[in-house]
Amino acid sequence: MKFTCAAAALSEACQNVQRAISSKTTIPALEGIYVRAAEGCLELTGYDLEVGIQTRIDASVQEEGSIVLNAKVFCEILRRLPGDSVEVECDSRFLASIIAGESRYRINGMSAEEYPELPSITGGAPLPLPLGTLKEMIRQTIFAVAINPDTKPVHTGVKFELRPAMEGSGGELSLAAIDGFRFATRKEAIEYDGEEMSFVVPPKALGELRGMGADGDTVSVAVGRKHIIFDIGRYHMVSRLLDGEFMNYRAAIPQAFKTEAAADTRSLISAVERISLIITEKIKSPIRCDILPEEGRLEFTCATGVGTARDSVGADIAGEAFEVGFNNRFLLDALRACDTDQVRIRFNGAVQPVVILPPEGEGFLFMVLPVRLKQE
């Protein structure tokens, strides 16, 4: 195999596919990048048996062939190469020569036959989606996936639900994540006339997707029985899907509430951040929130071994006055995921889930389970 290509393009492509490679694997070939030169282009693949990323770049191919090169070593060399172009040549012993300017490297590779093939999907038309919208939907839900090792594996991912257009309404895509202490869902109207379906995508794939392409790009999504494929420009990403029965989260959303408060999102985040300054990993304590309808404010307090803190935010409150406790990180994660200037917060007592919504509609819905407070 022998080829010449732009050094910057090769380096960028290798850095991107390297994100799919795990440093903890018992299969040596999976520590490498699969490199294939053929028909005037270079194909690069990274895969860890869960997520695979593949891309192609233009190259001048003098001799076709393929090899697996250690991802860490190859990427570090490419990042530091001088000059605009790089020449790579591999012999029959899988020894790769890398030449750019005055720099010369010879690194050991592996046979491409040892590299597993990426899964493929047959049948069904790919669904085009605005990449920026999908990235934002992922950002607003992925924070609530379960990370506890004792959790059902299916709850470590984000559930996608596709509903086709029906009489009187258009198609809809919704994402949902739940970890037992909080829940997040985000809905978006889309053009979709296929069959209703749902599937759960692991967080690693979604995290990698957020780092790919530009927000103005379109992503093409194809779903199979066990895998999902995302195509963005020259990048092709495949991920396995998670098996299992996802919790019926709709049944857990309170349909009635005792109190509703409307407040400025940024003001709420700032107040909770200030209160959180006295909370550490070793010194944890819930934030107390006093809902004060007559005074038109939400008052936050906290006491730890570090000290005490008090802050408040003006709010338009309708309903009963009472006190509720929060894990500060869970509350902040939900508030930071909001993409509106104001939010509605619905309370239903000191121990019932708290629901956070946009000012109008239910484009997003975040639910946080309160912390039971000790009587002072």
C-alpha positions in Angstrom: 0.0 0.0 0.0 1.2 3.5 -0.9 -0.5 6.8 -0.9 0.0 10.6 -0.6 -2.5 13.0 0.9 -2.9 16.3 2.7 -1.4 15.9 6.2 -4.0 18.2 7.9 -6.9 16.3 6.4 -5.4 12.9 7.4 -4.7 14.1 10.9 -8.2 15.5 11.4 -9.8 12.4 10.1 -7.7 10.1 12.3 -8.4 12.2 15.4 -12.2 11.9 14.7 -12.3 8.1 14.1 -9.9 7.6 17.1 -12.8 8.7 19.4 -14.5 5.4 18.7 -11.5 3.4 19.9 -11.3 2.0 23.4 -8.0 1.9 25.3 -9.4 -1.0 27.3 -9.7 -4.0 24.9 -8.4 -7.5 24.8 -8.4 -7.4 20.9 -5.1 -5.8 19.8 -6.5 -4.9 16.4 -9.2 -2.7 18.0 -6.4 -0.5 19.5 -5.7 0.6 15.9 -7.2 2.6 13.0 -8.1 0.5 9.9 -6.5 2.3 6.9 -7.6 1.3 3.4 -6.3 3.0 0.2 -8.3 2.4 -3.0 -9.8 4.2 -5.9 -8.3 7.6 -5.2 -9.4 7.8 -1.6 -8.5 6.7 1.9 -10.9 5.0 4.2 -10.3 5.2 7.9 -12.2 3.3 10.6 -12.2 3.2 14.4 -14.3 0.6 16.2 -14.7 -0.8 19.7 -17.5 -3.3 19.0 -20.1 -0.8 20.4 -19.5 2.3 18.3 -17.7 2.6 15.0 -16.7 5.7 13.1 -15.7 5.6 9.5 -14.7 8.4 7.0 -13.1 8.9 3.6 -10.6 11.5 2.4 -9.1 12.3 -1.0 -5.7 10.7 -1.6 -3.3 10.0 -4.4 -3.1 6.2 -4.3 0.0 4.7 -5.9 -0.6 1.2 -4.6 -3.9 -0.1 -3.2 -4.0 -2.0 0.1 -5.0 -1.9 3.8 -3.4 -2.1 7.2 -4.2 -1.5 10.9 -2.0 1.1 12.6 -1.8 1.8 16.4 -4.3 4.7 16.8 -2.4 6.6 19.6 1.0 6.5 17.9 -0.3 7.2 14.4 -2.5 10.2 15.5 0.3 11.7 17.6 2.8 11.5 14.6 0.3 13.1 12.2 -0.5 15.9 14.6 3.2 16.9 14.7 4.2 16.4 11.1 5.7 19.4 9.2 4.6 20.3 5.7 1.3 20.2 3.8 1.5 16.6 2.6 2.3 13.1 3.9 3.4 9.9 2.2 2.6 6.5 3.7 3.9 3.3 2.4 3.4 -0.2 3.9 5.3 -3.4 3.0 4.3 -7.1 3.2 5.5 -7.3 6.8 3.0 -4.6 7.8 5.8 -2.1 8.4 4.6 1.5 7.7 6.8 4.3 6.5 5.5 7.8 7.2 7.3 10.7 5.4 6.6 14.4 5.6 9.3 17.0 4.9 12.4 16.0 6.8 10.5 13.8 9.2 10.7 10.0 8.8 8.9 7.3 10.8 8.7 3.6 10.6 6.0 2.0 12.8 4.7 -1.6 13.1 1.2 -2.3 11.8 -1.1 -5.3 11.7 -2.9 -7.3 9.0 -6.3 -5.7 8.1 -7.8 -9.2 8.1 -7.7 -9.1 11.9 -10.0 -6.0 12.0 -13.8 -6.7 12.5 -16.2 -5.5 9.9 -18.6 -2.7 10.8 -22.3 -3.8 11.1 -24.6 -2.8 8.3 -28.4 -2.2 8.0 -30.6 -3.3 5.2 -34.1 -2.1 4.3 -35.9 1.0 5.4 -35.4 4.6 4.1 -32.9 6.7 6.1 -34.5 9.6 8.0 -32.9 13.0 7.5 -32.8 15.3 10.5 -31.2 18.8 11.2 -28.0 17.9 13.0 -28.1 21.0 15.2 -31.6 20.1 16.4 -30.6 16.6 17.2 -27.5 17.7 19.1 -29.6 20.1 21.2 -32.1 17.3 21.9 -29.3 15.0 23.0 -27.8 17.8 25.2 -31.2 18.2 26.9 -31.6 14.6 27.8 -28.2 12.8 28.1 -27.5 14.3 31.5 -30.3 12.1 33.0 -29.0 8.7 31.8 -28.3 6.2 34.6 -24.6 5.6 35.5 -25.1 3.3 38.5 -23.7 -0.1 37.6 -26.6 -1.8 39.3 -29.1 0.0 37.0 -30.9 -1.9 34.2 -28.6 -1.6 31.1 -31.4 -0.1 29.0 -31.6 2.9 31.3 -28.0 3.8 30.7 -29.0 5.0 27.2 -31.4 7.6 25.7 -34.7 6.3 24.3 -35.7 7.6 20.9 -39.4 7.5 19.8 -40.6 8.2 16.3 -44.2 8.9 15.6 -45.5 9.4 12.0 -47.7 12.2 10.9 -51.4 11.6 11.7 -54.5 13.5 10.8 -54.4 16.8 12.5 -50.7 16.5 13.6 -47.3 16.2 12.1 -44.5 13.6 12.8 -42.7 13.8 16.1 -39.3 12.7 17.5 -38.9 12.5 21.3 -35.9 11.6 23.4 -36.1 10.4 27.0 -33.6 9.5 29.7 -34.2 8.4 33.3 -31.9 7.3 36.2 -34.3 6.8 39.1 -33.7 10.2 40.6 -34.5 12.4 37.6 -36.0 12.3 34.2 -35.6 14.3 31.0 -37.6 14.3 27.8 -37.4 16.6 24.7 -39.9 16.6 21.8 -39.5 18.0 18.3 -41.9 18.1 15.3 -40.3 16.5 12.2 -41.4 15.3 8.8 -41.8 11.6 9.2 -44.3 9.2 7.6 -42.7 5.8 8.4 -43.9 3.4 11.0 -44.0 4.2 14.7 -40.8 2.9 16.4 -38.7 3.2 19.5 -35.1 2.3 20.3 -32.4 3.0 22.9 -29.0 4.4 22.0 -25.9 4.2 24.3 -24.6 7.5 25.6 -21.1 7.0 24.0 -22.6 7.1 20.5 -24.6 10.2 21.3 -21.6 11.9 22.9 -19.6 11.3 19.7 -22.4 12.5 17.5 -22.4 15.8 19.4 -18.8 16.3 18.4 -19.3 15.6 14.7 -20.2 18.0 11.8 -21.6 21.5 12.0 -25.0 22.5 13.4 -26.2 23.5 9.9 -25.5 20.0 8.5 -28.1 17.2 8.0 -27.7 13.8 9.6 -29.2 10.8 8.0 -30.4 8.2 10.5 -31.1 4.5 9.6 -32.3 2.1 12.3 -32.1 -1.7 12.3 -33.0 -4.4 14.8 -29.7 -4.2 16.7 -27.9 -1.2 15.3 -28.3 2.4 14.3 -26.4 4.3 11.7 -25.7 8.1 11.5 -24.3 9.6 8.3 -23.0 13.2 8.4 -21.2 14.4 5.3 -18.2 12.1 4.9 -18.6 10.5 8.3 -20.4 7.2 8.9 -21.1 6.2 12.5 -22.7 2.9 13.6 -23.7 2.0 17.1 -25.3 -1.0 18.7 -28.7 -0.5 20.4 -29.5 -1.4 24.0 -31.9 -4.2 24.7 -34.5 -4.3 27.4 -37.8 -2.8 28.4 -37.5 1.0 29.1 -39.5 2.3 32.0 -43.0 3.6 31.2 -42.0 7.1 32.1 -45.2 8.8 31.1 -47.0 7.0 33.9 -44.5 8.6 36.4 -45.2 12.2 35.3 -47.6 13.9 37.8 -50.8 15.0 36.1 -51.8 17.4 39.0 -49.8 19.9 41.0 -50.4 22.1 44.1 -48.1 25.0 43.2 -46.6 26.4 40.0 -43.8 29.0 39.9 -42.7 30.9 36.8 -39.1 32.4 37.1 -36.2 33.6 35.1 -34.0 30.6 34.1 -30.6 32.4 34.4 -31.5 33.8 37.8 -32.4 30.4 39.1 -29.2 28.8 37.8 -27.1 31.7 39.4 -28.8 31.4 42.8 -28.4 27.6 43.0 -24.7 27.9 41.8 -24.1 30.4 44.6 -25.7 28.2 47.2 -23.7 25.3 45.9 -20.4 27.0 46.8 -20.6 25.5 50.3 -21.4 22.0 49.1 -18.4 19.7 48.4 -18.1 16.0 47.5 -17.2 15.2 51.1 -19.6 17.7 52.7 -23.0 17.1 51.0 -26.3 18.6 52.1 -29.5 19.2 50.3 -30.6 22.7 49.2 -33.8 23.8 50.8 -36.3 25.7 48.7 -39.0 27.7 50.4 -41.9 28.4 48.0 -43.4 31.7 49.1 -46.4 32.7 47.0 -47.4 35.8 49.1 -43.9 37.2 48.8 -43.5 36.2 45.2 -40.1 34.4 45.6 -38.3 31.2 45.9 -35.9 31.2 48.8 -32.9 28.8 48.7 -30.9 27.9 51.8 -28.2 25.4 52.7 -26.1 24.5 55.8 -23.0 22.3 55.7 -19.8 22.0 57.8 -18.4 24.7 55.6 -21.0 27.2 56.6 -24.5 28.5 55.6 -25.9 30.2 52.5 -29.1 31.9 51.6 -30.3 33.3 48.3 -33.7 34.0 46.6 -35.2 34.5 43.2 -38.4 36.5 42.3 -41.1 34.4 40.9 -44.8 34.5 39.8 -46.2 31.8 42.1 -49.7 30.3 42.2 -50.7 27.7 44.8 -49.6 26.6 48.3 -46.5 27.5 50.3 -44.2 24.7 51.5 -40.6 23.6 51.6 -38.8 21.1 49.4 -35.3 19.8 49.3 -33.0 19.2 46.2 -29.8 17.6 45.3 -28.0 20.7 44.0 -26.3 18.9 41.1 -29.6 17.3 39.9 -31.4 20.6 40.0 -28.6 22.5 38.2 -28.4 19.8 35.5 -32.1 20.2 34.7 -32.0 24.1 34.8 -28.9 24.2 32.6 -30.6 22.0 30.0 -33.4 24.5 29.6 -33.2 26.6 26.4 -35.8 29.2 27.3 -35.4 32.5 29.2 -38.1 31.5 31.7 -39.3 28.2 33.1 -42.4 26.9 34.9 -41.7 24.7 37.9 -44.6 22.6 39.2 -44.5 21.3 42.8 -46.8 18.7 44.3 -45.6 18.5 47.9 -42.3 18.0 49.7 -41.7 14.4 48.5 -43.3 14.3 45.1 -41.4 14.8 41.9 -40.8 18.4 40.7 -41.5 19.1 37.0 -39.7 21.8 35.0 -41.3 23.0 31.8 -40.9 25.8 29.2 -43.2 28.9 29.5 -45.6 27.4 26.9 -46.2 23.8 25.9 -44.1 20.8 26.7 -41.2 20.9 24.2 -39.0 19.7 27.1 -39.9 18.3 30.5 -37.5 17.6 33.3 -38.4 15.9 36.5 -36.3 15.9 39.7 -37.1 13.8 42.7 -36.8 15.9 45.9 -34.6 15.0 48.9 -36.5 14.3 52.1 -35.5 17.0 54.5 -34.8 16.6 58.2 -36.8 18.7 60.5 -34.7 21.6 61.9 
